[in-house]
């Protein structure tokens, strides 16, 4: 008697599916990330905290018996500082992030060029290709 067995195996490994779904999730998170928003929040926090320190020093001199008034005044200064500096911090962050990205890219390119030149010093084939590229560019 002859019997045929036809098992059904999955076409893709379960571990591979989990890794792919994690990578898709990570990519979706990165697309929603905006570096200038985080930087503007940090700049705003720095400006407000500096202003609060100054306000605390000023209030501390005259708030001997009026602790509640001092706290209210400190909170008013804090919220006013947030309202005043929010747009300037956002604008500053929006201009700093592209400049930082361009600087990082130039630095990475310079480092890659240095590594290529170091390899070319020891490998005559790479040096010949570099010299040929320079000669083509000069024409």
N, C-alpha and C positions, 0 to 999 in steps of 0.2 A: 504494500500500500504506500502510495506516495502522497505527501502533504507539502503544501507550499506555505512558507511563512513570509509574510510581508510586514515587517515592523515599520512603524512610522517614527522617524527620528526628527527632532526639530532641525530646521535649516540653519539656525544661528544659535550660538552658545548663549546661555542665559547670562553669564558673566559679561559677555560682550554687549548684550542689550542693556545691562545696568550701567556699564561704563559710558555707552553712547548717550543714554538718557541723562546721566550726570553731566556730561560734556555739553549737551544741549541746554541744560538748565544753567550751567556756568556761563555759557555764551549769552544767554538771555539776560542774566544778571549784569554782565559786563556791558551789554548794549544800553542798559538803563542807567549806568553809572556815569555821573557827570562830575569830573574832578573840580570844576570851578565852584560847584555848589558847596562841596566840603571845605574848600579853601576859603570861600567867602564866609562860611559859618565860623571857621577858626579865626579869621581876621576880625570878624564882628565880636567874637568872644574876647579876643585880646584887647580890642579898643574899649569895650564896655568894662572889662575888669580893670584896666588902667584908670578909666574915669571913676570907677567905684572906689578904688584905693584913694584917689585924690579927694573924692567927696567924703570918704570915711575920715580922712585926716582932718578935713575942715570941720566936719560935724562933731568930731571928738572934742574939739576945743571948746564948743559952747553947749554941748549936750550933757552937762553934769547931772541935772535932775530930770531932764525931759527925754527919757530913753525912747518912749513910743514915738514922739515927734521925730527923733533922730532916725528911727527905723523907717518911718513913712517917707521922710526926706530922701533917705538912701535908696529906697525902692523907686521913688519918683525919678531920681537921677538915673537909675539903672534902666528903667523903661524908656525914658527920654533918650538915653544914649543909644539904645537898640533902634529906636525909631529914626534917630538922626543918622546913624552910621550904616544902616542896612544897605541902602542903595550904593553908597560909596565903596563898601566892602565887596559887594557883588560886582561892581564895575572893575575894581582893582583885580579881583580874582579872575574875571573874564579876560583881562589883558595879560595877566601873569601866566596863566596856564598855557596858552599857545606859545608864548615866548620860551617857557620852560621846556615844552615839547620840542621846539625847534633846536634849542641848545642841546638837549639830550640826543637828538638825532645827529647833529653835527659832531658831537663828542664820540658817538658810536661809530660814525663813518671814519673819523680820524683814527680811532683805535683799530678799526678793521684795516685801514690803509697801512698803519704801522706794522700790523701783523703780516700783511701781504709783503711788505718791503723786507721784513726780517726773513720771511721764507725765501724771497727772491735772492737775497744775499747768499743763500746756501744752495739754491736750485737754479741751474743755468737755464732750464726750460722756461721757468716762470720769468726770469730776467729777460730772456729773449722775447717772450710774449709782451712784457711791459714795454720794452724798447720798440717793438713793432707797433704797439698801440700809440705810443708817443709820436712815432714817425708818421703814422696815419693822421693823427690829430694836427700835426704841424702843416700837413699838405693842404 
